[in-house]
Amino acid sequence: MGIGLKNPPLLVIGLPKGIKTMKLTVTKENFVNGIKRVVNAVSTKITLPALSNILIEAEGDTLVFTASDLELSIRTIVPAIVFEPGATTLPAKKIMQIASELPSGDVTLESFEDEHVALSCQKAYFKIRSLAAENFQKPEDVQEEWALTLPVQDLLKSLSKVSYAKSEDESRRYLNGVLLSVRSGVLTFAATDGRRLALVERPLEADSTLDGDIILPAKAANELSRSLESSGDVKILISQSSISFSTSETTVSSKLVEGTYPNYRQVIPKASKQQVTIPRQAFAETLRRVSLVVSDSSSSIKLTLSENALTVSANSAEVGESSEPVEIEYSGEKFEISFNPQFVSEPLRYLDCEQLVMQFSDDLSPVCLTGDEGFLYIIMPMRG
Amino acid sequence: MEPVRKIIHIDMDAFYASVEIRDNPRLRGLPVIVGGDPHSRGVVSTCSYEARAYGVHSGMASSRAVRLCPQAIFLRPRFDAYQEASRIIHEIFHDYTDHVEPLSLDEAYLDVTENFHGIPFAMWIAREIKRRIQVETGGLTASAGISYNMFLAKIASDMRKPDGFFVIRPHQAEQFLEKLPVGKFYGIGRVTEAALLADGIKTGLDLKRLDRQELKRRFGKSGDYYYDLVRGIEYRQVNSHREPKSLGTECTFPEDITDLHKLKETLRMKSDEVAKELERQGLAGRTVTIKVKYHDFKVVTRSHTFGNYTSSSSLIGETACGLLPATEAGTIPVRLVGVTVSGFPQKKIPEIDVRQLEFDFGDDF
């Protein structure tokens, strides 16, 4: 027998007779990449036997990898030389480990009716327990009700600029995901935890008659950047209960979060009394330094605006205190406002702009941060 | 017939201000205002009864409060102290019942129809709670209202403030409600109140004269609620957020079954029942578990956990059927199968960070 598998031999009742054997050759690089792109869809929790496996299908001159936890499914195609078309499933974690340790070269896979796969690469040989492809619940194709296409880079960047603001509070499920909203030709990505809101807007190129909102689950939002290749376009299909993102090689599909997203537009201040321009990089570094004295999650940092300076300061009983000014142009009245330090520093990490614009009215009203094209961030202050 | 319920509404008297006075007895007898700085557009959180005599009330701009009562002593809130007092009070409540619905740090409904000590009269419990609050918080007072529904209990607690104690008995309810100004009715805000007053509807009695049709026209879906409410009937339940940990159902077959198709069909049916019940209770879970009892009464369970919460009948059904091959069903005859959904979102006891301000998304969120 081959290597010791963590998953015990899986009991399959009434083994279907005459499973087609499969035989193919694929480069190690393509084999690893294919697995890597899909493997995170596999649930880390104890799961259905077939769902802890990756479905591998050889057809035409391609090898197709599919993994799913029934909510999120990822499917990707790599080129291969197929001698005998067929399909099987292999334990996800183990095959990932094996694939990454293989020497470079061609990998040959052969599947046998008694539920094992022979894998060879140069001198290495594995005989791995597999599970018949029939046990794998393939994701249903997303029925196209809306479709839109945009550059993959735009999708991934927009998601990264808002995603961190989503809520971790499980009792507000609809806030755990990222909102994708299309309104009169504008696509908006938004996330909020009720205390800050991040959004990115971009116009849609094609004349769009779509109008609607969907909530993308957190897991899907996180996996997209790992699974989609970073160039080219992504086609997004949306139906009532699911969504899919397809590039030329990969499709990530997910169930949507049920529920209605709050009317986030109403928390965007209509007007602000003052605004200042702040150098992003310098501000981010200062925030990082000063926040070091903050010891617990309920502590705040204070921003003080005075003659040509924005001073960041913080203190805690356990550590001590810190303060540092950032040079800006300001000539208004002295003004103080407190925030959760994470809420201020987080968005800065994902932006590219040189300068940020901060707009504010008073120390108990929401503050707006803008910078990159189409980006808007609103934070509620803390009572000082 | 349902037994008459016994609801207590406890409301602390001038809570923040009372905590300040407790911790600094020299403030006793003085107009004390806890709230934002009058010079920077702060608002009044709470004020002592002495300050109320000058017309100061919570929610008022601090600058206005100063004009009304220039000698008032302004204090910045100390939320830690209030939270600590609140914790003590809520612990007292839970000594009597778990049917406690907190409305804020200093206010809660208790349903004591059934209570841990089998105390027959809500009045006894309310008196004991009031006394214990005073002792265990070091002198804070509360007002208690007792009645057979939540709305009337709340009205009652407001009758004799501070340190009040008031009971509205079923036969007195309608008379109370008839005299009650419309603005005091649950759910009638300032806008609705103004509209009612403009039409000469000032009291519960005026409201009672409107028929169901008219109430529906004015209140939409809530019309029926108000029709009942002015007649002393309210079905709202004290919502203690005690949610079940799991929800499931099972079924024993008349004879042992080996046919996988039949088993799957049953699992789908049971999943559908569970999904409907989840929906009804507004719940969604992350873990689907199947239970299989073999003919020899040996029981196995298999479960699958998702990343997200679901109440979808098809997803629960698919998952339940998908778990079946992980059991020996099909070879060993089965006498019972069950489907359970668990892993509901954890309702953390809101450790509210009182300093972090939140967005106001409107009523529904």
Interface residues (C-beta under 8 A of the other chain):
Chain A: L10 L11 V12 I13 G14 S43 K45 I46 T47 L48 P49 A50 L51 D69 L70 E71 L72 N135 Q137 D169 E170 S171 R172 R173 N176 T192 G194 R195 L197 P217 A218 K219 K255 V257 E258 T260 P262 N263 Y264 Q266 V267 S298 S300 S338 N340 D362 D363 L364 P366 I378 M380 P381 M382 R383
Chain B: G36 S40 R41 P77 L260 A284 S303 H304 T305 F306 G307 N308 Y309 T310 S311 S312 L315 E318 T319 G322 L323 P325 A326 E328 A329 G330 T331 P345 Q346 K347 K348 D353 V354 R355 Q356 L357 E358 F359 D360 F361 G362 D364 F365
